[in-house]
Amino acid sequence: EHFPEPHRVVLRDPLTQLSEIQFKKLFRLTKQTFRYVLDRIRVHLDEPVKSTDLYPELMLLTALKFFGSGSYQQDIGYNYCLGISQSSVSRCIHKIIEVFNKQEVMDAFIKFPHTIPELNNIRRQFFLKHNIPGIIGCIDCTHVALFPPKINDPSFPEYLYINRKGYHSINVQLVTHLFILSKLYECIYLQTHLCCRCVMINWKL
């Protein structure tokens, strides 16, 4: 009895087959930044042993695609340069989130003073520069658009995610200290957002 050969999916390598602009549009990071993040988290990801195992590169790309688009997991898997099942997409997302939540990984990307001397120094600098006492940081918010959830979802009803501008989003808060402008690329980024509102937060020792 003749059995047809299984369909073979030929995966493409986005790092080599996509231009810098195409790559950034799909995954929201430059290739250089992607490689940097991958190098920092690779130690926490298992290298493939079986032919069905996913490479760390593919796991991170899949998660980034989901984070950047908020689309359905099945749609992410159907992407022409990923080509994996919905269940594999789900595993990638959960694994990458698990890795990002590790303390040593967070410490590599999230910089905020936490010792008493550091916090006292920031309070002093805020006072000297702005004449406002007891300040250790500024907080701002931005809306991250997302795909509308189910209207009748009992736990997460759709209307809860409609913002004041009329589209679905999650309100994300960013807290920063006075010395965040320590690197050139950070200065360039923040100077383009000086019009954003900031609310001072107090630190009580």
C-alpha positions, -999 to +999 in steps of 0.1 A: +000+000+000+013+034-010+015+061+016+021+097+005+053+114+018+047+137+047+047+174+039+081+189+046+084+225+058+115+243+047+123+269+074+140+301+064+166+319+083+154+355+090+189+367+100+203+359+066+172+361+043+156+392+056+169+427+052+175+448+083+143+467+077+122+436+071+137+419+102+130+449+124+094+452+110+087+416+118+105+412+152+107+448+165+145+444+171+175+450+149+196+419+140+224+432+162+201+436+192+185+402+186+219+386+187+228+404+218+196+393+236+201+357+224+236+356+237+224+368+271+197+341+274+211+312+254+226+296+286+190+293+299+177+276+267+182+239+259+201+232+227+181+208+204+188+171+209+161+156+187+151+167+152+118+179+165+134+202+192+134+239+186+166+259+183+171+289+208+171+313+178+137+301+166+123+301+201+133+338+207+121+348+172+088+332+178+083+349+211+094+383+198+070+380+169+041+373+193+052+401+217+054+426+188+022+417+171-002+403+197-016+381+171-031+346+175-004+319+182-015+299+152-010+329+129+025+333+144+034+297+136+022+301+100+046+329+095+067+321+064+100+323+083+089+304+114+066+275+103+058+258+135+026+246+152+005+265+176+015+242+205+052+249+197+045+287+196+029+284+230+059+265+244+083+292+229+063+320+245+062+304+279+098+294+279+111+328+268+089+346+294+103+322+320+138+331+310+132+368+309+118+366+345+150+351+359+167+375+382+200+375+365+184+381+331+163+410+345+194+425+361+211+425+327+184+446+311+165+465+339+187+490+356+175+508+387+194+516+419+184+494+449+209+501+477+203+527+503+234+548+493+224+547+456+189+558+464+201+586+488+224+599+460+195+600+435+172+618+460+200+643+466+206+649+428+168+653+422+167+679+449+197+698+436+185+698+400+147+703+405+144+714+441+119+686+449+127+665+479+123+627+484+123+617+447+140+586+434+123+582+400+098+593+374+070+572+360+052+574+327+028+552+308+022+541+273-005+520+256+006+488+239-020+478+213-033+442+214-057+420+195-092+423+210-100+394+234-133+375+232-163+397+239-179+371+262-148+360+281-159+357+317-125+364+331-112+390+307-141+407+290-133+427+259-145+461+271-119+462+299-092+466+273-107+496+254-086+527+263-097+563+262-086+566+225-110+538+215-087+509+207-077+478+227-045+480+246-027+473+279-014+503+298+023+498+306+042+518+332+079+527+330+099+539+360+133+555+355+158+572+377+177+605+371+209+589+357+192+568+329+208+592+304+241+575+308+245+561+273+242+578+239+214+557+225+194+562+257+198+600+254+186+599+218+156+578+227+145+598+257+150+632+240+123+622+215+098+616+243+103+648+264+067+658+257+055+628+277+039+635+311+059+624+341+047+619+377+072+621+405+072+593+431+084+596+466+108+573+484+104+572+522+133+557+541 
